[in-house]
Amino acid sequence: MNRLNAYWRLMRLDKPIGTLLLLWPTLWALWLASHGHPSLANMTVFVLGTLLMRSAGCVMNDLADRKIDPHVARTSQRPLARGEVTPREALVLAALLSLVAFGLVLTRNHLTLALSLPALFLAASYPLTKRFFPLPQAYLGIAFGFGIPMAFAAVTGSVPLLAYQLMLANVFWTIAYDTEYAMVDRNDDIRLGIHSSALLFGRWEVTVIMLCYTAALALLAWIGASAHLGLFYAAGLVVASALALYHYVLIRTRDRTLCFEAFLNNNWLGGAVFAGLAADLLRQSNGG
């Protein structure tokens, strides 16, 4: 039972925020691509696939950071850092999770299958970027956003320009919320020589976060206009914008606890965009 609990925590199933932040953009794409009527099969594949790949990504991340995590207060109690799980066990677990996710993708079309390969590469390589790339949050945004072209491919058999615009919006959003997350670990990252956007942007990090929120929301507004979405979608973006302003209130003092609270609150921002999108597409389908 203790070992199962360790696996559960290693996959971060006790902390669903990462899965939700990965899921919201995928759901945006599924609803846009299907005009508000995604099939049950696609919903099942992408929701389960998101959960599996987020879990696999967490295991891969902890494998890469197993010699660093014991020296960071926030991560020192993770199963690999504490020796509750061996690296070999973690590697097998990551492989099994990835294989099950790949099995789900095999039920979709050839284009979705082809896109799953770079998605897996991005998930596996992201943990390494913190060693040499000054802006790993941008790389994470691409990795977290790869469900978007896959969703369009699964629904339409193609990846239109709209999908890439949505993916770019997600990159800006990811930089914003993951910089808030990085602000929590700033001192530890400096000590251990780990790259992050919080260190790259320095004293301008709060300004850059707000600019990234602005860019993400502006792109989402552009996408809404391109897709002929109306007042419900606009209302969702207004709520998302209000939440982004609330995040500014939280992070402006750079208090670590408040920065982490802002990071967690991004789940509601992603949910607000989805609620507005789903409501507007439902209105359109009902002839409203």
C-alpha angles and dihedrals in degrees: 000000000000090000092051089050089052091052089048091054093042089058089047091235086144089060109048097174093098092052091050093049088051093044101051097065090045090053091048088056095045092052094045094046093048096039090242098314110093115176120250089240093056091044091052095046095048099041093048091039091053091051093047096046094045088052091047090048091053091051091048090048093052091047090055092045099040092115093044103043096069088063096051118080095217095050103031093099096054114123096249092045090052094044093244089128126033122231089245092054090049092050091051091048093051091049093050093049091049092048093052090049090049089051089057091051090052087070091063130070128290095261092054089049092050091050091051091069098063087040090059091046091052092049092049097044100043095085090058094054091072088070097060113001115087093209107041090156090072090053089049089052091057091046092047091046099051091094086070099068089036090055093049090047092051093050103035105017090238141069110234128196089261089066092055091047089052090048091052090051088053092051091056091046091049092050088052098050097035091051087056087052091047091053087066091058098037097116094045092048091053091050094048098040095244119154121232139157090247089063094040094052093041114180090357094063095106091050092048091048091055091046089052091050088050092050092047094049092044090053091048089051090050090050090050091053091047091051092045093241118167146200099323091055090045089052090053090053091048090054090046090051091051090052090050089054089050088054089056089056089052100045102037091088090047091226106165095223093050092046089055090048089053090051092052091047090064088083087072091048092055090044092052091054091049094047091052092046095048093046093050094048089048089052090052093049090052090052095253 
